[in-house]
Each structure stands twice: as structure tokens, then as C-alpha cells.
Amino acid sequence: MTVCQAVAKRINQLLMEKKMTQYRLEQDSGIQHGTMNGIMSARNKGIELNTVMMIARGFKMTVIEFLDDPIFASEDLEIE
């Protein structure tokens, strides 16, 4: 699994937990729809830290809270 795929899975997990739509996350985070679709479809080869920070803020959490998930601790995580 790539870092982008891990971020997309974490976003999906949080969307379900918080009963949020992707559209609401886009509005709350300030991320454009095309950018979010690129992340969610894993078309992007990489993701910038500022984008992860914007996503975390959209969920009303810190970037540390967003990244505090076992999916990011996997030794099999591919760094692009």
C-alpha cells in the first residue's frame, strides 16, 4: 500500500466515524474537489504535508491525530 492509499483509507474511516460526506470535508478543509478525488482514487503519486494538514483541519483534528493510526505504522507502507 502506498502513502496516498493509506491517506485515502484514513479519510474514508474518519468520514464514516464522523458521519461526514466527502463534499463536507472538501468545504471544511478548503481542498478542491479535483484534488480530493485524486487522493481518494489514489491517482496521486504523492501527497504534500500541507494537504494532509488541511484534511486534518477539515476533520477538526491535528495532523498528529490524523496520522495516529496503525495504517501509517505498517512497515509495508510504500513511500513514493
C-alpha angles and dihedrals in degrees: 000000000000127000090252091053090049091051090050091051091049090050091050091048092052093044089057094043093049094038089235131148124230088243091057090049090051091051095045095045099040092233116145118245094242092052092049092048089052090053095044094048091046090235090133117087093205141010126217123233092237089057091051089049091051090050091050091050089050087059089046092243138109122261087247090058091047093051094042094099131108090240089074093048094061113121088211092064108123116225111208 
